Amino acid sequence: MRVILLGGDSPGYSNDIVKKEGVDAKGKIRIAGKTMLEWVAEALAKSKHVEHIFVVGLDEKNSPLPKTLPVSYLPLKGSLADKIVGASKYIIDHFPEDQRVIVCASDIPLITSEMVDWFIEQCGDLSADFYFSVIEKSSTDKRFPNSGRSFQKMKDGSYAGGDLSIINPRKAVENKELILKLTSNRKNFIKQIWAVDKIALIRWFFGRIGLNEAEKIATKALGIKTKVVVSKFPEIGMDVDKLPQLELVRKELERYGRGIYRSSPTA
């Protein structure tokens, strides 16, 4: 499979972490001898299911990635939705045989190839148009007691959105409004799901909806066949948005040393 790796920040993006670290994109923040973008790209490249990585939003001249990685650059501009749609169109035009592509953020440096392989394999025959990863609160709290993540309570647990997805690139190109909806609420999958079903929203509020029903509601709300994958690896949802999260991730990687970090499944 090919990967859309979101490497550059969108216009107008402002973040305390970026300012503090003195970089022009969050993925360029250095942790334990590598940028976050490097940690993520290396994990993707080592996956047995990944053939090639398209780094979106950066050009080769401004990339911190080593030339040994199987990457190409799509220096697309605009919003996150613009970049995903533009990259999807490029892949369709040049690799028309590709039915699904992976979309990954560049600020989840704790992921490993094992996690990427596990997520892809959980998606089975890839018959759905959108596979959305989520992490569960209790396993995340066990692995990262001070993660700072926000979770949505549901009938069968509390969940937060992850940063690893699989999409049908043709659906992305055909419906940019869909991608806008997904990226606008990418960390709050409740807002994605309940967009067209007010009764479901009320039922969710009272804790009467679980993930299986959420999938059906999401398929209706988004207009594409959607599957939710509960990750046993909280690292998939441990994106670095705040300074305490940066310190947590930095401590984790520095503790295990460069290139030695290994995950510990919580389930």
PEMO-V769391 format. One record per residue. N is the residue number from 1. RES is the residue in one letter. PHI is phi in whole degrees, 0 to 359 (* if undefined). Layout:
# PEMO-V769391
n = <N:N>
res = <RES:RES>
phi = <PHI:PHI>
This chain:
# PEMO-V769391
n = <1:2:3:4:5:6:7:8:9:10:11:12:13:14:15:16:17:18:19:20:21:22:23:24:25:26:27:28:29:30:31:32:33:34:35:36:37:38:39:40:41:42:43:44:45:46:47:48:49:50:51:52:53:54:55:56:57:58:59:60:61:62:63:64:65:66:67:68:69:70:71:72:73:74:75:76:77:78:79:80:81:82:83:84:85:86:87:88:89:90:91:92:93:94:95:96:97:98:99:100:101:102:103:104:105:106:107:108:109:110:111:112:113:114:115:116:117:118:119:120:121:122:123:124:125:126:127:128:129:130:131:132:133:134:135:136:137:138:139:140:141:142:143:144:145:146:147:148:149:150:151:152:153:154:155:156:157:158:159:160:161:162:163:164:165:166:167:168:169:170:171:172:173:174:175:176:177:178:179:180:181:182:183:184:185:186:187:188:189:190:191:192:193:194:195:196:197:198:199:200:201:202:203:204:205:206:207:208:209:210:211:212:213:214:215:216:217:218:219:220:221:222:223:224:225:226:227:228:229:230:231:232:233:234:235:236:237:238:239:240:241:242:243:244:245:246:247:248:249:250:251:252:253:254:255:256:257:258:259:260:261:262:263:264:265:266:267>
res = <M:R:V:I:L:L:G:G:D:S:P:G:Y:S:N:D:I:V:K:K:E:G:V:D:A:K:G:K:I:R:I:A:G:K:T:M:L:E:W:V:A:E:A:L:A:K:S:K:H:V:E:H:I:F:V:V:G:L:D:E:K:N:S:P:L:P:K:T:L:P:V:S:Y:L:P:L:K:G:S:L:A:D:K:I:V:G:A:S:K:Y:I:I:D:H:F:P:E:D:Q:R:V:I:V:C:A:S:D:I:P:L:I:T:S:E:M:V:D:W:F:I:E:Q:C:G:D:L:S:A:D:F:Y:F:S:V:I:E:K:S:S:T:D:K:R:F:P:N:S:G:R:S:F:Q:K:M:K:D:G:S:Y:A:G:G:D:L:S:I:I:N:P:R:K:A:V:E:N:K:E:L:I:L:K:L:T:S:N:R:K:N:F:I:K:Q:I:W:A:V:D:K:I:A:L:I:R:W:F:F:G:R:I:G:L:N:E:A:E:K:I:A:T:K:A:L:G:I:K:T:K:V:V:V:S:K:F:P:E:I:G:M:D:V:D:K:L:P:Q:L:E:L:V:R:K:E:L:E:R:Y:G:R:G:I:Y:R:S:S:P:T:A>
phi = <*:259:239:262:257:280:260:243:280:282:303:82:294:226:209:301:294:300:296:297:275:68:240:259:202:300:296:271:296:269:221:52:88:224:282:301:301:295:304:289:298:294:296:295:297:276:293:289:257:262:264:203:238:257:275:256:96:228:257:300:296:257:265:273:281:292:289:283:279:281:235:232:240:238:283:286:252:103:287:302:297:302:291:294:295:297:293:298:296:300:295:299:294:260:225:299:284:287:266:219:226:271:241:222:280:262:245:238:291:274:287:232:298:300:292:297:301:300:298:299:292:292:279:60:278:58:281:279:271:215:250:246:274:226:242:259:298:295:289:292:297:291:280:228:302:240:289:74:283:256:241:259:282:227:300:252:149:240:226:229:289:265:240:231:222:232:231:274:297:292:295:296:290:290:220:296:299:297:295:300:296:292:285:293:236:294:264:237:291:298:296:294:286:269:304:239:223:290:295:298:299:295:296:298:303:266:70:250:236:254:294:299:289:300:301:295:292:296:301:290:293:267:78:221:292:240:231:257:247:277:279:279:250:300:302:296:252:268:281:263:252:230:303:299:290:298:294:298:294:298:298:297:288:292:296:270:85:295:75:252:305:226:277:236:306:257:214>
